[in-house]
């Protein structure tokens, strides 16, 4: 997959994304809690889509914190921005950006989260390196992902790679462990899904 294919896929999906994903993708809450967010933290939501994580992240960082979401697809970001405007959140922002080339200085964030997106990001290795760059020393990165290898998916999830632009050849966990020195791995669904907590 390349960025044009990813953008087209999620542009088409944007109008129904919340209806199909808000309650169906598992372990989002566990991943958010694994961030161990504190009031005042600056958190980056990588490949934020329509902003499904925003209400929960903002609640955890409170008024003095900052939530920034980045995504490649303007149609998804439009929905996220409407949510921000609806709630009049002045410390939540949604920006268009490529995860492999983040528009932030080094050490801009205390925490970074990505939910089911490293298998979609074409330059996922570069994206993980960018996460480390924009984190403060001792910062925390939480990745919620499907494990590499299409054979690890149950039959009812087999269509996902074709529908969602997933590339199941991405060995995201291996790359996280390569880039970050300390990585705790929590396995779910017999290892088909994992949460990596990296510092």
SETIRO-83209 format. One record per residue (C-alpha): residue in one letter; x, y negated, z negated; residue number from 1. Coordinates in nm, 4 decimals. Layout:
// SETIRO-83209
+---+----------+----------+----------+-----+
! r !        x !        y !        z !   k !
+---+----------+----------+----------+-----+
! a !        X !        Y !        Z ! NUM !
...
+---+----------+----------+----------+-----+
// end
This chain:
// SETIRO-83209
+---+----------+----------+----------+-----+
! r !        x !        y !        z !   k !
+---+----------+----------+----------+-----+
! x !   0.0000 !   0.0000 !   0.0000 !   1 !
! x !   0.1072 !  -0.3594 !   0.0536 !   2 !
! x !  -0.0182 !  -0.6836 !  -0.1004 !   3 !
! x !  -0.2494 !  -0.7566 !   0.1934 !   4 !
! x !  -0.4245 !  -0.4209 !   0.1543 !   5 !
! x !  -0.4561 !  -0.4711 !  -0.2220 !   6 !
! x !  -0.5972 !  -0.8226 !  -0.1783 !   7 !
! x !  -0.8471 !  -0.7058 !   0.0852 !   8 !
! x !  -0.9588 !  -0.4081 !  -0.1247 !   9 !
! x !  -1.0304 !  -0.6193 !  -0.4308 !  10 !
! x !  -1.1814 !  -0.9060 !  -0.2335 !  11 !
! x !  -1.4392 !  -0.6570 !  -0.1070 !  12 !
! x !  -1.4875 !  -0.5139 !  -0.4540 !  13 !
! x !  -1.5048 !  -0.8429 !  -0.6477 !  14 !
! x !  -1.8868 !  -0.8899 !  -0.6382 !  15 !
! x !  -1.9491 !  -0.5528 !  -0.8066 !  16 !
! x !  -1.6256 !  -0.5098 !  -1.0015 !  17 !
! x !  -1.7642 !  -0.5933 !  -1.3459 !  18 !
! x !  -2.0625 !  -0.3647 !  -1.2983 !  19 !
! x !  -1.8384 !  -0.0728 !  -1.2025 !  20 !
! x !  -1.5461 !  -0.1343 !  -1.4404 !  21 !
! x !  -1.6560 !  -0.3190 !  -1.7536 !  22 !
! x !  -1.7639 !  -0.0035 !  -1.9356 !  23 !
! x !  -1.6133 !   0.2768 !  -1.7287 !  24 !
! x !  -1.2352 !   0.2500 !  -1.7650 !  25 !
! x !  -1.1317 !   0.4131 !  -2.0928 !  26 !
! x !  -0.8968 !   0.2985 !  -2.3683 !  27 !
! x !  -0.9014 !  -0.0742 !  -2.2854 !  28 !
! x !  -0.9783 !  -0.1594 !  -2.6489 !  29 !
! x !  -0.6981 !   0.0663 !  -2.7739 !  30 !
! x !  -0.4552 !  -0.1063 !  -2.5375 !  31 !
! x !  -0.5600 !  -0.4532 !  -2.6521 !  32 !
! x !  -0.5212 !  -0.3553 !  -3.0173 !  33 !
! x !  -0.1790 !  -0.2032 !  -2.9432 !  34 !
! x !  -0.0604 !  -0.5528 !  -2.8508 !  35 !
! x !  -0.0813 !  -0.6407 !  -3.2215 !  36 !
! x !  -0.1811 !  -0.9958 !  -3.1323 !  37 !
! x !  -0.1565 !  -1.2628 !  -3.3987 !  38 !
! x !  -0.3277 !  -1.6023 !  -3.4137 !  39 !
! x !  -0.1216 !  -1.8453 !  -3.2072 !  40 !
! x !   0.0349 !  -1.5819 !  -2.9797 !  41 !
! x !   0.0829 !  -1.6509 !  -2.6097 !  42 !
! x !  -0.0388 !  -1.3495 !  -2.4113 !  43 !
! x !  -0.0191 !  -1.2724 !  -2.0398 !  44 !
! x !  -0.2833 !  -1.0477 !  -1.8832 !  45 !
! x !  -0.1074 !  -0.9076 !  -1.5767 !  46 !
! x !  -0.3377 !  -0.8254 !  -1.2819 !  47 !
! x !  -0.6256 !  -0.9640 !  -1.4879 !  48 !
! x !  -0.8897 !  -0.9178 !  -1.2173 !  49 !
! x !  -1.2202 !  -1.0710 !  -1.3250 !  50 !
! x !  -1.0943 !  -1.1368 !  -1.6774 !  51 !
! x !  -1.2503 !  -0.8406 !  -1.8552 !  52 !
! x !  -0.9830 !  -0.8638 !  -2.1270 !  53 !
! x !  -1.0160 !  -1.2399 !  -2.1769 !  54 !
! x !  -1.2899 !  -1.2540 !  -2.4458 !  55 !
! x !  -1.1120 !  -0.9991 !  -2.6620 !  56 !
! x !  -0.7644 !  -1.1453 !  -2.6169 !  57 !
! x !  -0.8878 !  -1.4955 !  -2.6956 !  58 !
! x !  -1.0636 !  -1.3743 !  -3.0081 !  59 !
! x !  -0.7374 !  -1.2234 !  -3.1312 !  60 !
! x !  -0.5095 !  -1.5222 !  -3.0566 !  61 !
! x !  -0.7746 !  -1.7681 !  -3.1795 !  62 !
! x !  -0.7853 !  -2.1390 !  -3.0946 !  63 !
! x !  -0.4122 !  -2.2018 !  -3.1328 !  64 !
! x !  -0.3066 !  -1.9169 !  -2.9044 !  65 !
! x !  -0.2939 !  -1.9007 !  -2.5264 !  66 !
! x !  -0.4298 !  -1.6467 !  -2.2805 !  67 !
! x !  -0.3029 !  -1.6566 !  -1.9229 !  68 !
! x !  -0.4262 !  -1.4140 !  -1.6606 !  69 !
! x !  -0.2617 !  -1.3653 !  -1.3224 !  70 !
! x !  -0.3975 !  -1.1796 !  -1.0236 !  71 !
! x !  -0.3317 !  -1.1512 !  -0.6526 !  72 !
! x !  -0.6945 !  -1.1794 !  -0.5392 !  73 !
! x !  -0.8716 !  -1.5197 !  -0.5346 !  74 !
! x !  -1.2165 !  -1.3577 !  -0.5256 !  75 !
! x !  -1.1467 !  -1.1796 !  -0.8541 !  76 !
! x !  -1.0022 !  -1.4948 !  -1.0101 !  77 !
! x !  -1.3112 !  -1.6952 !  -0.9116 !  78 !
! x !  -1.5183 !  -1.4692 !  -1.1377 !  79 !
! x !  -1.2635 !  -1.4982 !  -1.4188 !  80 !
! x !  -1.2643 !  -1.8789 !  -1.3912 !  81 !
! x !  -1.6433 !  -1.8924 !  -1.4042 !  82 !
! x !  -1.6251 !  -1.6999 !  -1.7324 !  83 !
! x !  -1.3697 !  -1.9454 !  -1.8681 !  84 !
! x !  -1.5860 !  -2.2427 !  -1.7670 !  85 !
! x !  -1.9024 !  -2.0849 !  -1.9072 !  86 !
! x !  -1.7433 !  -2.0480 !  -2.2505 !  87 !
! x !  -1.5530 !  -2.3788 !  -2.2301 !  88 !
! x !  -1.2281 !  -2.2080 !  -2.3302 !  89 !
! x !  -0.9475 !  -2.4628 !  -2.3202 !  90 !
! x !  -0.6737 !  -2.2112 !  -2.4037 !  91 !
! x !  -0.7527 !  -1.9527 !  -2.1335 !  92 !
! x !  -0.6249 !  -1.9830 !  -1.7775 !  93 !
! x !  -0.6494 !  -1.7688 !  -1.4626 !  94 !
! x !  -0.3788 !  -1.8164 !  -1.1989 !  95 !
! x !  -0.3121 !  -1.6637 !  -0.8586 !  96 !
! x !   0.0272 !  -1.4949 !  -0.8595 !  97 !
! x !   0.2136 !  -1.1861 !  -0.7452 !  98 !
! x !   0.3091 !  -0.9722 !  -1.0455 !  99 !
! x !   0.6455 !  -0.9059 !  -0.8821 ! 100 !
! x !   0.7253 !  -1.2804 !  -0.8745 ! 101 !
! x !   0.5733 !  -1.4433 !  -1.1812 ! 102 !
! x !   0.5646 !  -1.8259 !  -1.1814 ! 103 !
! x !   0.6764 !  -1.8641 !  -1.5431 ! 104 !
! x !   1.0088 !  -1.9446 !  -1.7087 ! 105 !
! x !   1.1978 !  -1.6834 !  -1.9085 ! 106 !
! x !   1.0507 !  -1.6200 !  -2.2532 ! 107 !
! x !   0.7108 !  -1.7752 !  -2.1838 ! 108 !
! x !   0.4985 !  -1.5139 !  -2.3636 ! 109 !
! x !   0.4903 !  -1.3255 !  -2.6911 ! 110 !
! x !   0.2866 !  -1.0343 !  -2.5517 ! 111 !
! x !   0.1944 !  -0.8951 !  -2.2075 ! 112 !
! x !  -0.0786 !  -0.6456 !  -2.1208 ! 113 !
! x !  -0.1592 !  -0.4639 !  -1.7975 ! 114 !
! x !  -0.4622 !  -0.2368 !  -1.7605 ! 115 !
! x !  -0.4758 !   0.0230 !  -1.4822 ! 116 !
! x !  -0.2819 !  -0.1959 !  -1.2384 ! 117 !
! x !   0.0818 !  -0.0830 !  -1.2157 ! 118 !
! x !  -0.0365 !   0.1959 !  -0.9844 ! 119 !
! x !  -0.1832 !  -0.0733 !  -0.7597 ! 120 !
! x !   0.0996 !  -0.3287 !  -0.7585 ! 121 !
! x !   0.3191 !  -0.2451 !  -0.4551 ! 122 !
! x !   0.6442 !  -0.3701 !  -0.6142 ! 123 !
! x !   0.5636 !  -0.2244 !  -0.9541 ! 124 !
! x !   0.9278 !  -0.1804 !  -1.0555 ! 125 !
! x !   0.9940 !  -0.5486 !  -0.9943 ! 126 !
! x !   0.6731 !  -0.6351 !  -1.1826 ! 127 !
! x !   0.7938 !  -0.4479 !  -1.4913 ! 128 !
! x !   1.1279 !  -0.6318 !  -1.4720 ! 129 !
! x !   0.9366 !  -0.9602 !  -1.4467 ! 130 !
! x !   0.7380 !  -0.8711 !  -1.7575 ! 131 !
! x !   1.0592 !  -0.8279 !  -1.9529 ! 132 !
! x !   1.1901 !  -1.1595 !  -1.8187 ! 133 !
! x !   0.8864 !  -1.3632 !  -1.9249 ! 134 !
! x !   0.8678 !  -1.2046 !  -2.2722 ! 135 !
! x !   1.0405 !  -1.3616 !  -2.5691 ! 136 !
! x !   1.3107 !  -1.1503 !  -2.7340 ! 137 !
! x !   1.1280 !  -0.8899 !  -2.9415 ! 138 !
! x !   0.8085 !  -0.9445 !  -2.7427 ! 139 !
! x !   0.5641 !  -0.6622 !  -2.6789 ! 140 !
! x !   0.4416 !  -0.5121 !  -2.3498 ! 141 !
! x !   0.1430 !  -0.2768 !  -2.3424 ! 142 !
! x !   0.0609 !  -0.0808 !  -2.0266 ! 143 !
! x !  -0.2544 !   0.1293 !  -1.9928 ! 144 !
! x !  -0.2174 !   0.3526 !  -1.6878 ! 145 !
! x !  -0.2945 !   0.6790 !  -1.5132 ! 146 !
! x !   0.0052 !   0.9114 !  -1.5173 ! 147 !
! x !   0.1870 !   0.9547 !  -1.1858 ! 148 !
! x !   0.0810 !   1.2420 !  -0.9591 ! 149 !
! x !  -0.2595 !   1.2855 !  -0.7994 ! 150 !
! x !  -0.2749 !   1.6445 !  -0.9287 ! 151 !
! x !  -0.3081 !   1.5078 !  -1.2809 ! 152 !
! x !  -0.6489 !   1.3575 !  -1.2044 ! 153 !
! x !  -0.9647 !   1.5603 !  -1.2591 ! 154 !
! x !  -1.1803 !   1.6353 !  -0.9563 ! 155 !
! x !  -1.4281 !   1.3570 !  -1.0262 ! 156 !
! x !  -1.1450 !   1.0993 !  -1.0241 ! 157 !
! x !  -0.9757 !   1.2290 !  -0.7080 ! 158 !
! x !  -1.1360 !   0.9585 !  -0.4846 ! 159 !
! x !  -0.9902 !   0.6771 !  -0.6992 ! 160 !
! x !  -0.6635 !   0.6291 !  -0.5069 ! 161 !
! x !  -0.8503 !   0.5760 !  -0.1816 ! 162 !
! x !  -1.1186 !   0.3518 !  -0.3320 ! 163 !
! x !  -0.8981 !   0.1430 !  -0.5622 ! 164 !
! x !  -0.5759 !   0.1149 !  -0.3603 ! 165 !
! x !  -0.4004 !   0.3250 !  -0.6257 ! 166 !
! x !  -0.0617 !   0.4689 !  -0.5417 ! 167 !
! x !  -0.0280 !   0.7728 !  -0.7658 ! 168 !
! x !   0.3352 !   0.8198 !  -0.6629 ! 169 !
! x !   0.4301 !   0.5241 !  -0.8866 ! 170 !
! x !   0.6098 !   0.6682 !  -1.1876 ! 171 !
! x !   0.5230 !   0.3679 !  -1.3990 ! 172 !
! x !   0.6119 !   0.5254 !  -1.7330 ! 173 !
! x !   0.9606 !   0.6182 !  -1.6151 ! 174 !
! x !   1.0204 !   0.2624 !  -1.4975 ! 175 !
! x !   0.8920 !   0.1108 !  -1.8226 ! 176 !
! x !   1.1293 !   0.3380 !  -2.0140 ! 177 !
! x !   1.4129 !   0.2322 !  -1.7827 ! 178 !
! x !   1.3527 !  -0.1423 !  -1.8260 ! 179 !
! x !   1.2649 !  -0.1478 !  -2.1976 ! 180 !
! x !   1.4814 !   0.0025 !  -2.4699 ! 181 !
! x !   1.2021 !   0.0887 !  -2.7127 ! 182 !
! x !   0.8890 !   0.2543 !  -2.5721 ! 183 !
! x !   0.6205 !   0.4367 !  -2.7695 ! 184 !
! x !   0.3874 !   0.6518 !  -2.5575 ! 185 !
! x !   0.0343 !   0.7457 !  -2.6588 ! 186 !
! x !  -0.1293 !   1.0117 !  -2.4415 ! 187 !
! x !  -0.5014 !   1.0540 !  -2.3795 ! 188 !
! x !  -0.7211 !   1.2835 !  -2.1737 ! 189 !
! x !  -0.4651 !   1.5660 !  -2.1853 ! 190 !
! x !  -0.1961 !   1.3274 !  -2.0697 ! 191 !
! x !  -0.3787 !   1.1946 !  -1.7646 ! 192 !
! x !  -0.3909 !   0.8472 !  -1.9210 ! 193 !
! x !  -0.1239 !   0.6854 !  -2.1362 ! 194 !
! x !  -0.0629 !   0.3685 !  -2.3265 ! 195 !
! x !   0.3008 !   0.2594 !  -2.3323 ! 196 !
! x !   0.3954 !   0.0135 !  -2.6051 ! 197 !
! x !   0.7311 !  -0.1425 !  -2.5184 ! 198 !
! x !   0.9421 !  -0.3941 !  -2.7068 ! 199 !
+---+----------+----------+----------+-----+
// end
